[in-house]
């Protein structure tokens, strides 16, 4: 697992939990498969920018803010 995939996964999980969303609900809101959320949060998926954009929209965060938060964790 690469560091960036792990950081993205951890941030997605953190934001999902902050919004009190299950993986299933986030997947539904982002229109992606629930098992994909699990793999993203584990850091085992190399996700596309379009999937990340869907997730950020579902989590009510701008893509730029998401990356700024990722940068601050490095």
TIVO-2410 file (N, C-alpha, C; in nm, 3 decimals):
# residues 74
REC num residu      c1      c2      c3 atome chaine
REC   1      X   0.085  -0.118   0.000     N      A
REC   1      X   0.000   0.000   0.000    CA      A
REC   1      X   0.090   0.124   0.000     C      A
REC   2      X   0.058   0.218  -0.089     N      A
REC   2      X   0.137   0.340  -0.092    CA      A
REC   2      X   0.086   0.438   0.013     C      A
REC   3      X   0.171   0.530   0.048     N      A
REC   3      X   0.137   0.626   0.152    CA      A
REC   3      X   0.017   0.712   0.114     C      A
REC   4      X   0.009   0.758  -0.010     N      A
REC   4      X  -0.101   0.845  -0.051    CA      A
REC   4      X  -0.234   0.770  -0.047     C      A
REC   5      X  -0.235   0.643  -0.089     N      A
REC   5      X  -0.359   0.565  -0.084    CA      A
REC   5      X  -0.404   0.546   0.061     C      A
REC   6      X  -0.309   0.524   0.149     N      A
REC   6      X  -0.341   0.508   0.291    CA      A
REC   6      X  -0.396   0.638   0.350     C      A
REC   7      X  -0.333   0.750   0.316     N      A
REC   7      X  -0.380   0.880   0.366    CA      A
REC   7      X  -0.519   0.913   0.315     C      A
REC   8      X  -0.544   0.888   0.188     N      A
REC   8      X  -0.676   0.914   0.131    CA      A
REC   8      X  -0.779   0.826   0.200     C      A
REC   9      X  -0.747   0.699   0.217     N      A
REC   9      X  -0.839   0.608   0.282    CA      A
REC   9      X  -0.872   0.649   0.424     C      A
REC  10      X  -0.771   0.687   0.499     N      A
REC  10      X  -0.793   0.731   0.637    CA      A
REC  10      X  -0.878   0.857   0.643     C      A
REC  11      X  -0.854   0.950   0.552     N      A
REC  11      X  -0.929   1.075   0.550    CA      A
REC  11      X  -1.075   1.051   0.512     C      A
REC  12      X  -1.098   0.962   0.414     N      A
REC  12      X  -1.236   0.929   0.375    CA      A
REC  12      X  -1.309   0.868   0.496     C      A
REC  13      X  -1.243   0.776   0.563     N      A
REC  13      X  -1.304   0.712   0.680    CA      A
REC  13      X  -1.334   0.814   0.789     C      A
REC  14      X  -1.239   0.901   0.816     N      A
REC  14      X  -1.255   1.004   0.919    CA      A
REC  14      X  -1.374   1.094   0.886     C      A
REC  15      X  -1.382   1.139   0.762     N      A
REC  15      X  -1.492   1.228   0.721    CA      A
REC  15      X  -1.626   1.154   0.723     C      A
REC  16      X  -1.626   1.029   0.683     N      A
REC  16      X  -1.748   0.949   0.684    CA      A
REC  16      X  -1.800   0.933   0.827     C      A
REC  17      X  -1.710   0.902   0.918     N      A
REC  17      X  -1.751   0.884   1.057    CA      A
REC  17      X  -1.795   1.016   1.119     C      A
REC  18      X  -1.730   1.125   1.082     N      A
REC  18      X  -1.768   1.257   1.131    CA      A
REC  18      X  -1.911   1.291   1.091     C      A
REC  19      X  -1.952   1.246   0.973     N      A
REC  19      X  -2.088   1.269   0.924    CA      A
REC  19      X  -2.185   1.161   0.971     C      A
REC  20      X  -2.136   1.068   1.053     N      A
REC  20      X  -2.217   0.956   1.104    CA      A
REC  20      X  -2.280   0.873   0.991     C      A
REC  21      X  -2.199   0.847   0.888     N      A
REC  21      X  -2.245   0.769   0.773    CA      A
REC  21      X  -2.185   0.629   0.779     C      A
REC  22      X  -2.265   0.531   0.745     N      A
REC  22      X  -2.213   0.396   0.726    CA      A
REC  22      X  -2.145   0.390   0.590     C      A
REC  23      X  -2.067   0.287   0.569     N      A
REC  23      X  -2.006   0.267   0.437    CA      A
REC  23      X  -2.115   0.253   0.332     C      A
REC  24      X  -2.222   0.183   0.367     N      A
REC  24      X  -2.333   0.163   0.274    CA      A
REC  24      X  -2.397   0.296   0.235     C      A
REC  25      X  -2.421   0.382   0.332     N      A
REC  25      X  -2.486   0.510   0.305    CA      A
REC  25      X  -2.395   0.600   0.220     C      A
REC  26      X  -2.266   0.603   0.253     N      A
REC  26      X  -2.173   0.683   0.173    CA      A
REC  26      X  -2.169   0.632   0.029     C      A
REC  27      X  -2.165   0.502   0.013     N      A
REC  27      X  -2.164   0.443  -0.121    CA      A
REC  27      X  -2.290   0.482  -0.198     C      A
REC  28      X  -2.402   0.480  -0.130     N      A
REC  28      X  -2.528   0.518  -0.193    CA      A
REC  28      X  -2.525   0.665  -0.235     C      A
REC  29      X  -2.480   0.752  -0.146     N      A
REC  29      X  -2.473   0.895  -0.176    CA      A
REC  29      X  -2.377   0.926  -0.290     C      A
REC  30      X  -2.268   0.850  -0.297     N      A
REC  30      X  -2.166   0.873  -0.400    CA      A
REC  30      X  -2.192   0.791  -0.527     C      A
REC  31      X  -2.293   0.705  -0.521     N      A
REC  31      X  -2.329   0.620  -0.634    CA      A
REC  31      X  -2.214   0.527  -0.675     C      A
REC  32      X  -2.154   0.464  -0.574     N      A
REC  32      X  -2.050   0.364  -0.599    CA      A
REC  32      X  -2.078   0.242  -0.511     C      A
REC  33      X  -2.013   0.132  -0.540     N      A
REC  33      X  -2.036   0.007  -0.467    CA      A
REC  33      X  -1.980   0.015  -0.325     C      A
REC  34      X  -2.054  -0.041  -0.229     N      A
REC  34      X  -2.013  -0.037  -0.089    CA      A
REC  34      X  -1.879  -0.104  -0.065     C      A
REC  35      X  -1.854  -0.213  -0.134     N      A
REC  35      X  -1.726  -0.283  -0.114    CA      A
REC  35      X  -1.609  -0.196  -0.159     C      A
REC  36      X  -1.636  -0.108  -0.252     N      A
REC  36      X  -1.533  -0.015  -0.298    CA      A
REC  36      X  -1.492   0.080  -0.185     C      A
REC  37      X  -1.590   0.126  -0.108     N      A
REC  37      X  -1.563   0.215   0.007    CA      A
REC  37      X  -1.470   0.143   0.105     C      A
REC  38      X  -1.501   0.020   0.135     N      A
REC  38      X  -1.419  -0.058   0.228    CA      A
REC  38      X  -1.274  -0.066   0.178     C      A
REC  39      X  -1.256  -0.096   0.051     N      A
REC  39      X  -1.121  -0.106  -0.006    CA      A
REC  39      X  -1.048   0.028  -0.007     C      A
REC  40      X  -1.122   0.135  -0.032     N      A
REC  40      X  -1.062   0.269  -0.031    CA      A
REC  40      X  -1.013   0.301   0.110     C      A
REC  41      X  -1.098   0.277   0.209     N      A
REC  41      X  -1.061   0.308   0.347    CA      A
REC  41      X  -0.944   0.225   0.396     C      A
REC  42      X  -0.929   0.104   0.345     N      A
REC  42      X  -0.814   0.020   0.380    CA      A
REC  42      X  -0.688   0.065   0.309     C      A
REC  43      X  -0.703   0.149   0.206     N      A
REC  43      X  -0.587   0.195   0.129    CA      A
REC  43      X  -0.544   0.095   0.024     C      A
REC  44      X  -0.632   0.002  -0.011     N      A
REC  44      X  -0.594  -0.100  -0.108    CA      A
REC  44      X  -0.645  -0.071  -0.249     C      A
REC  45      X  -0.712   0.042  -0.268     N      A
REC  45      X  -0.762   0.080  -0.400    CA      A
REC  45      X  -0.693   0.206  -0.448     C      A
REC  46      X  -0.662   0.205  -0.575     N      A
REC  46      X  -0.608   0.324  -0.640    CA      A
REC  46      X  -0.726   0.390  -0.711     C      A
REC  47      X  -0.789   0.487  -0.645     N      A
REC  47      X  -0.914   0.541  -0.698    CA      A
REC  47      X  -0.889   0.653  -0.798     C      A
REC  48      X  -0.986   0.672  -0.884     N      A
REC  48      X  -0.977   0.779  -0.985    CA      A
REC  48      X  -1.018   0.912  -0.923     C      A
REC  49      X  -0.984   1.018  -0.990     N      A
REC  49      X  -1.022   1.151  -0.945    CA      A
REC  49      X  -1.174   1.165  -0.948     C      A
REC  50      X  -1.239   1.104  -1.047     N      A
REC  50      X  -1.385   1.115  -1.055    CA      A
REC  50      X  -1.452   1.046  -0.937     C      A
REC  51      X  -1.400   0.933  -0.891     N      A
REC  51      X  -1.455   0.867  -0.773    CA      A
REC  51      X  -1.429   0.952  -0.649     C      A
REC  52      X  -1.312   1.008  -0.638     N      A
REC  52      X  -1.280   1.094  -0.524    CA      A
REC  52      X  -1.372   1.216  -0.523     C      A
REC  53      X  -1.400   1.270  -0.641     N      A
REC  53      X  -1.491   1.384  -0.651    CA      A
REC  53      X  -1.631   1.346  -0.603     C      A
REC  54      X  -1.679   1.227  -0.640     N      A
REC  54      X  -1.810   1.180  -0.594    CA      A
REC  54      X  -1.812   1.165  -0.442     C      A
REC  55      X  -1.705   1.110  -0.388     N      A
REC  55      X  -1.697   1.092  -0.243    CA      A
REC  55      X  -1.694   1.226  -0.171     C      A
REC  56      X  -1.615   1.318  -0.221     N      A
REC  56      X  -1.607   1.451  -0.158    CA      A
REC  56      X  -1.742   1.521  -0.163     C      A
REC  57      X  -1.811   1.508  -0.274     N      A
REC  57      X  -1.945   1.567  -0.285    CA      A
REC  57      X  -2.039   1.505  -0.183     C      A
REC  58      X  -2.037   1.375  -0.170     N      A
REC  58      X  -2.123   1.306  -0.073    CA      A
REC  58      X  -2.087   1.344   0.070     C      A
REC  59      X  -1.959   1.372   0.094     N      A
REC  59      X  -1.912   1.410   0.227    CA      A
REC  59      X  -1.917   1.560   0.252     C      A
REC  60      X  -1.965   1.633   0.152     N      A
REC  60      X  -1.982   1.779   0.162    CA      A
REC  60      X  -1.851   1.852   0.189     C      A
REC  61      X  -1.749   1.814   0.113     N      A
REC  61      X  -1.619   1.879   0.124    CA      A
REC  61      X  -1.567   1.907  -0.017     C      A
REC  62      X  -1.507   2.023  -0.035     N      A
REC  62      X  -1.449   2.054  -0.165    CA      A
REC  62      X  -1.324   1.968  -0.186     C      A
REC  63      X  -1.302   1.931  -0.310     N      A
REC  63      X  -1.185   1.850  -0.344    CA      A
REC  63      X  -1.056   1.919  -0.300     C      A
REC  64      X  -1.049   2.050  -0.320     N      A
REC  64      X  -0.928   2.123  -0.279    CA      A
REC  64      X  -0.909   2.117  -0.127     C      A
REC  65      X  -1.017   2.128  -0.051     N      A
REC  65      X  -1.007   2.119   0.095    CA      A
REC  65      X  -0.965   1.978   0.138     C      A
REC  66      X  -1.016   1.878   0.066     N      A
REC  66      X  -0.978   1.740   0.096    CA      A
REC  66      X  -0.827   1.724   0.082     C      A
REC  67      X  -0.772   1.771  -0.029     N      A
REC  67      X  -0.628   1.758  -0.051    CA      A
REC  67      X  -0.548   1.842   0.049     C      A
REC  68      X  -0.599   1.958   0.086     N      A
REC  68      X  -0.531   2.039   0.188    CA      A
REC  68      X  -0.523   1.964   0.321     C      A
REC  69      X  -0.631   1.893   0.356     N      A
REC  69      X  -0.631   1.815   0.480    CA      A
REC  69      X  -0.535   1.696   0.471     C      A
REC  70      X  -0.526   1.637   0.353     N      A
REC  70      X  -0.432   1.526   0.332    CA      A
REC  70      X  -0.289   1.576   0.348     C      A
REC  71      X  -0.261   1.691   0.289     N      A
REC  71      X  -0.126   1.749   0.299    CA      A
REC  71      X  -0.086   1.778   0.443     C      A
REC  72      X  -0.182   1.821   0.523     N      A
REC  72      X  -0.150   1.855   0.662    CA      A
REC  72      X  -0.122   1.731   0.747     C      A
REC  73      X  -0.159   1.613   0.699     N      A
REC  73      X  -0.131   1.488   0.770    CA      A
REC  73      X   0.004   1.427   0.736     C      A
REC  74      X   0.070   1.477   0.632     N      A
REC  74      X   0.197   1.418   0.589    CA      A
REC  74      X   0.309   1.454   0.682     C      A
***
